[in-house]
C-alpha cells in the first residue's frame, strides 16, 4: 500500500487545487498512470501512480486545496485490495458520528439522521468547496453541517474551522431554524447594493468558482498596481517596412525554416536592441538595490483558456528570427493545451503582450512584477499620415505602449526606449545590427 502524494511543485509554490480525478475508488492502475490533475498558480500538473495497485481510497476531492507532500489518496497492493480496503474505509467513516455525539451527548436523537448527512457536504463541494479550508470541510463532514449554511467571517468569504465550530455552537436545536437562517443569509449583502436589489429579484445569476490561476492573476495585477509607481507612455509605428518584408520573404522563409515569419520576432529583436541601449528597463528592485540583468529572457504573454500566462523565451538575444518564431510557437501551443512546465514560466526580464490579435487599438498593459517594463502591441490599422508638409498617405500604423516602474525608470528614459523600439521596427535591417 502506498500514499498518493502531492509532488514538489517547484520554487515558491507550496499548494495547489485538485482540478479533477481521472480514476475512482476500486480502479486498477499501473505505475506511471495519470491519476489526477492538479491546478497551481501557474500551470496544471499531472499526478501519476508510483506503483501498480488498486485505488483503495480517495482522501481529497476535486476543488479542494492541498499542500505539497499531502496524501490525497491511497493505492492498495493487489487486485483484492479494493474489497479488503473498502470495509476499512467504511469503518473509518463510522467514528465520525460518535465524534459529534461526544461533544453534544444530548444530540442522540438528531444523530440518527447522520447517515444522510454526507449528501450536504457533497452538494456543497460542487459550489462552495473552494471557499472553505480543508479543515473546515472535514469538520463540517464530521458534524453533518452544510457549508452553504455557514457564515464566514473572512472578508473574501472563505470559511475557516472556527466558523464551522461557531455554526454548531448553538447545539442540536439550531437545526430547526436552519432553513430560515439560510433564507436570511443574503441579507448582509443588500446594503452594498440596496438601490438595485429590488430590480434584480427573480433574475438569473450564475455563481462560478474562480480558478486558482485566475485568483492568482487577479492578486498579482492588484499587487503590481499597489507596489510599483506605474506609468505608461505611447508611440506609434509605421509597419510598412515589416509588412513589405513579410510579403516578399514569407514563402521562402517558411520553406527554408518550416515556420512562419510573424511579427513577434521583429518586436522581440527590437525590444532587445532597446534594452541594450536602456538597461534599467531590464532590471528589478531588490530592497535598496537594483539588479540590472545582463541577459535577455523575454516573456511573451499568451491568452489560454484558464487565463493569461507568460512563458519565457530564454536568451532571446542569441536566437535568430526563425528560432524566435519557432520557440514562441512551441510555448504558445503548450500554453493553450495546459502543458507548460514551471521552468518555462519562471523568471523573465521583460514582457511583450499583444492585444492587437483581439482587435485592441490602444491599451495600458500592467507590469509583470518584479519586472519594471512591459511593451504592449496593438492592432495594425490604415491611417492617413503626413509624409511632409505637402504629402500624406495611408499607412499601416500600430500604437505601441510601454508601462514602466517610475521608481527606477525616469520618464525621459522610458520615452527614449519606446522611440528606439519604433526606430528599429521602422528600419528592420537595423535589427540585424542591433541583435
C-alpha positions, -999 to +999 in steps of 0.1 A: +000+000+000+013+035-008+000+070-005-007+093-035+010+125-025+011+160-039+046+163-056+071+191-052+056+219-073+087+240-077+100+273-065+076+294-044+046+271-049+035+253-017+000+243-025-024+236-053-060+227-060-072+193-072-087+201-106-101+166-113-096+129-106-091+107-136-097+075-116-122+064-089-120+041-059-117+005-070-099+012-103-068-008-111-038+013-121-003+007-132+029+026-124+031+058-144-007+060-150-021+095-146-044+096-115-053+133-111-047+168-124-036+195-100-041+232-107-014+255-094-009+293-096+009+289-129+003+255-146-017+223-143+003+193-133-005+156-136-001+133-106+010+097-116+009+064-098+043+053-083+034+016-083+008-009-096-023-015-075-059-006-068-072+028-058-085+019-024-093+054-011-095+090-024-089+113+005-092+147-011-119+156-037-118+179-068-119+215-058-100+210-025-068+229-018-039+206-009-003+212+002+030+198-012+036+164+004+000+159+015-016+125+009-047+128-013-053+091-019-042+055-012-031+028-036-036-007-023-013-036-034-031-063-054-064-068-072-081-080-040-072-048-021-103-029-032-126-054-014-103-055+016-098-018+019-134-008+014-147-021+047-118-003+065-127+029+047-163+025+056-154+017+092-131+047+093-161+068+085-183+055+113-164+071+142-174+104+127-209+101+142-197+093+178-172+122+175-201+146+171-222+130+198-193+130+223-192+168+221-230+170+225-244+140+244-279+153+242-278+150+204-286+113+203-319+118+185-307+142+158-277+119+153-300+092+140-302+112+108-264+112+104-262+087+075-280+112+053-256+140+063-229+133+037-253+144+010-250+180+022-212+182+020-212+166-014-236+193-026-216+219-010-184+206-025-197+213-060-203+250-053-186+261-021-156+238-018-131+265-029-145+289-003-137+267+027-104+254+042-097+217+042-100+216+080-134+234+078-146+209+052-135+179+073-152+193+105-184+200+085-185+164+073-180+151+108-208+172+122-231+169+092-231+206+086-239+221+052-212+246+044-237+266+024-253+275+058-221+286+075-214+323+077-178+333+070-160+360+090-133+362+063-138+394+041-134+373+010-159+347+022-135+318+029-149+295+056-125+286+084-127+259+111-137+284+137-167+294+115-179+258+114-174+254+152-193+286+157-221+274+135-226+243+156-222+260+190-259+266+193-265+228+197-289+204+180-318+227+185-302+250+159-312+225+132-348+237+133-342+273+125-315+265+099-338+270+070-349+305+080-313+313+087-303+302+052-330+322+037-319+353+056-282+347+047-282+371+017-294+400+039-259+413+048-252+418+010-282+440+004-268+472+019-240+472-006-265+474-035-297+483-017-310+505-045-307+478-072-317+448-051-355+451-058-348+453-096-327+421-095-351+399-077-361+369-098-333+374-124-310+345-132-274+347-117-247+320-122-222+316-095-189+302-108-158+294-088-127+313-099-098+290-108-066+292-088-048+307-117-075+334-122-073+342-085-035+345-087-037+367-118-061+390-100-039+391-069-007+399-089-023+425-110-036+444-080-002+439-063+016+454-093-006+485-091-001+488-054+037+482-052+050+499-084+048+535-094+034+525-128+032+549-157+026+543-194+039+562-224+027+557-260+040+560-295+031+547-330+049+526-355+047+527-393+046+490-401+051+494-439+086+481-440+079+450-419+048+442-439+068+445-471+095+421-458+069+396-447+051+398-481+083+393-501+100+368-479+073+348-461+072+319-486+109+315-488+112+318-450+086+292-445+101+268-470+136+272-455+128+272-418+095+254-416+080+281-396+061+313-404+076+348-403+053+366-378+055+399-361+068+387-327+104+380-339+106+416-351+093+430-318+114+407-297+146+418-316+135+455-314+129+452-276+163+436-271+180+463-290+162+490-269+170+471-236+207+471-245+205+509-250+185+515-219+194+487-194+173+500-165+142+486-183+159+452-179+163+455-142+143+448-110+143+463-075+157+441-046+153+461-014+175+491-017+195+476-046+190+474-084+196+441-101+205+451-137+203+419-157+229+413-185+208+386-201+175+389-221+148+364-211+117+378-228+082+369-216+056+366-243+020+369-229-003+342-242-041+340-237-051+305-226-084+290-215-076+294-178-062+329-182-032+348-193+002+331-189+036+344-197+061+318-209+097+329-213+119+328-243+154+323-228+184+341-241+164+356-268+193+378-279+212+347-290+184+334-312+178+341-349+144+352-363+133+316-372+145+303-338+124+330-320+094+323-341+097+285-335+102+289-297+072+313-294+051+289-314+060+260-292+053+279-260+020+293-272+009+257-282+018+244-248+000+273-231-032+265-249-030+228-241-020+233-205+013+215-209+037+243-199+063+233-173+071+255-144+107+264-156+091+277-188+071+302-168+096+313-142+119+343-145+118+367-174+134+401-176+109+420-198+074+412-212+057+417-245+019+415-248-001+417-280-037+430-276-039+436-313-048+400-320-081+407-303-086+440-321-074+464-293-064+497-308-047+510-276-044+498-240-023+503-208-005+470-200+001+462-163+036+453-152+045+416-147+063+422-114+091+422-104+099+433-140+099+470-145+088+472-181+062+457-204+055+465-241+020+465-255+014+458-292-019+467-308-040+464-340-025+475-373-048+500-389-046+521-420-044+558-411-036+589-431-001+601-422+016+633-432+048+624-451+059+660-453+043+695-455+027+687-488+021+650-490+002+625-469-006+588-474-025+559-458+000+538-439-004+507-417+001+521-383+003+505-348+001+522-315+026+508-290+026+513-252+053+510-226+043+506-190+072+511-166+081+514-130+088+551-123+107+542-092+138+534-112+129+544-147+126+582-155+101+594-180+128+606-204+144+571-204+110+554-209+102+577-238+136+572-254+133+534-250+100+534-269+114+557-296+143+532-300+118+504-304+099+525-330+131+533-350+142+496-351+108+484-363+105+511-390+140+501-402+141+463-399+175+459-414+188+477-383+176+448-362+204+427-377+229+452-365+213+456-330+209+418-325 
